[in-house]
Amino acid sequence: MDLVVLEEIRRLKYRYLRSVDLKLWDELADTFTADATADYGTVTLGEPLRLEGRDAIVGFMREKLGTSIITAHAAGQPEIDVDGDTATGRWAMQDRVIVPEHKVIIEGACFYEDTYRREADGVWRTSHIGYVRTYESMFSFDGLPGYRLLANRWAVPAN
């Protein structure tokens, strides 16, 4: 087993999560192959979402998870199998989404089921990303006495 390749794929997944949370859309785009597909299964959107192509995936993220929404994703426990220039990965993920405008917090967990491809430039990229939620919950700021959002990287400071 090539430990360098495993580390490259781990770093790819971590870069994906960091790019989503920090809204680094160009960096996020570079984590995907041009023909990548995505299956994001979440009740919040009503039905599972299927996206085709890097531009569609990044466009969706930019539109739905812009600076008015705070996200925090953590993934671990990777199970990665490599076969030449392709690989599969399964990851446990937990996330928290804070929507200050609507005063709600969404939490959930899933297992990502991803495929990867080493491209001609030697860089591993995600060719398919997908999950089905293990659980998802939503609660209101109003139901959390004393809850205060004390920092928001994208909030405009009050004058």
N, C-alpha and C positions, 0 to 999 in steps of 0.2 A: 504494500500500500504506500503510495506516494504522499508523505506527510506535507510536503510543500503544496501540492494541489489541494489537499484538504484545507489547509490554512488559507489559500487563495479564495476558495469557495466560502469559507466562514467570513472572511473579510468582505466579500461581495455582499453577503446577506446583511452584515452589520452596516455597510455603507448604504444599502437600500433603506434600512430602517432609519438611520441618521438623516439621510437626505429627505425622507418624508417628514420627519419631525421638525427639521430645520428649514423646510420649504426650499431646498436646494434643487430646483427642477432640472437644471442642466446636468448636475452630478447624478441625479436620479435617472435621467435618460440614459446615461452611460452605463448603468447597471443592467440594461436590457439589450437583447438583440433587436434588430430592426423589425423582425417578424414575430416578436414575443406575443404571447397571449396571457390573459389574466382571467381567473375565475374568483371573484371576491363574493363569497356567500355570507350575507349578513341580513338579518331581519330588518334592520333600520332602513334599508333601501327597498324593502318589500319583497324582492325576489333576488335570487343570485344574479350577479352582474358578470357578464362575459365581455371582455374587451379584446380587440385584435389589433396588434401593432403597437410598437413603442410609443408613437405619437398619441394614440388613443389612451394608453395607460397613463402617460404623464399628463395629458390634457385633463383626464378625469381627476387625477390627484390635485392638480393645480386649481381646478374649479371647485372641487368638493372639500379640499383640506387646506384652503388658503389661510392667510394670516388672521382671519377672524375665528379660526378654530385652533385649539391647542391639542397636540397629540403627543403621546409618549408610548412608544413600542419597545418591548423587550422580547428577544427570542433567544432560545438556547436549546440544549439537549439535542444537537444536530445528529442525525443519522444520514451520513453521506456515502453514496456508492459511486465510484468512478469507473467508467468504461471508455478508455481512450480519451477522446476529446468531448465526451458527453458525460453527464453525471445527473444523479437524482439526489434530492435532499428532503428530509422531513424535519421540521422544526416546531417545537412548542413555542407559542407566542401568547403574550398577554399585552393588552393595550388599555389605555385610558384616553378618552376624547372629551375635552372640555369645550363647551359652546357657550361662552359668556353671554352672547346676545339673547339666547333662549334660557339661560340659567339652568343648563342640564349637564350632567356628566354621564358618559356612556363607558362602560367597562366590559371587557370580554376576554375570551381566550379561544384559541384554535390550534390546529396543527397545519402548518403550511405543507403543501406537497409541491415541490418545485423541480424543474429540470433546468440544466445548465449546459452551455456549449462554449468550448474554447474556440474563439474566432481566429481568423487569419493573422491578426496582430498579436496573438498569444494570450489575449486577455479573456478570462472567464466572464460570461454574462448570463443573465437569466433568460431562458427561452420560454419558460412557462412558470407562472406563479399562481398559486391558488390555495384556497382553504374553505372549509365549512366550519362555522362556529361551533365550539363546544358549549359555550354559553355567551349570552350578551344581556346586560342589564342597563337600565337607565334610571337615573334619579335626579330630582330637582334640587337646586341650591336651597330652595325654601324648606325642603325636608331635612336639612342638615343644620340645625341651630348652631350658630357660631361660625359657620363656614364662610371664609373670606378668601378670595383669590388675591394673593399678595403680590404676585409677580406675573407678568405676561410679556414676553419678549417682543411682541408685536403691538402692544397697546400704545396708543398715542398718549404721551404724558399730558395730564391736565394742567392748564395754565392758571 
